[in-house]
Amino acid sequence: MPAQYTDEEFREWVELVKEDMHYLCDVWPFRIDTEFLPIERMPWKRGLSNDQLDHLRSAKNACETDILAALHDFSAYCDTTLYLQDRFEQEVRDALPSGVLFETSDHHAPAEQFLVKVQEIAGPYADRMQALQEEFDARYHVLPGYCYDQFAHFKARLELTDPQAGTCLDYTERLSYWTERWRQFPLRNRSGVPVLPRCRQA
């Protein structure tokens, strides 16, 4: 597991993940559309009833909606995280001698005042930043699994609808197959870098 971030490293990490969220929001609808080809391009679908096709379209829409909602929510969470970091840092600046909350004391020299104030705020600030970083990484850790599980569920249902091969397939086995496949081959950005999840360097 990578070492704890510096404040600047954490900010850069959150901004990078946020960029990934925007990229994935553009990619996922296209990704799902390629898995649900028009009927004329997937011959076996011609044998399906309208009800069966409606069932597949409903599954496709639910898959796309759930994934995009998760990505948009995490993008908003990135903004919240950056806001909290800014607020914590501002509170520190305000508490230091040049800050608006600093009160001078007659029985301390300026240098002593500064050190005392730094000691008072350093511990709580470090604790809050560590908690913020740990929560962010914990939530980011479960995001890929959620998205890939939704997509694996859709892929399994799509395969089982095939009137020729579908009856020979087991849903649980196909769900497991697709779930594992996405974990082994995560989505990549245009530069070929895995972005769901993205690996952070120590």
Secondary structure, DSSP 8 states (H G I E B T S, - for coil): ------HHHHHHHHHHHHHHHHHHHHHHHHHHHHHS--GGGSGGGGGS-HHHHHHHHHHHHHHHHHHHHHHHHHHHHHHHHHHHHHHHHHHHHHHSTTSTT----TTS-HHHHHHHHHHHHHHHHHHHHHHHHHHHHHHHHHHHHHHHHHHHHHHHHHHHT-TTTGGG--HHHHHHHHHHHHHHS--B-TTS-B-TT-----
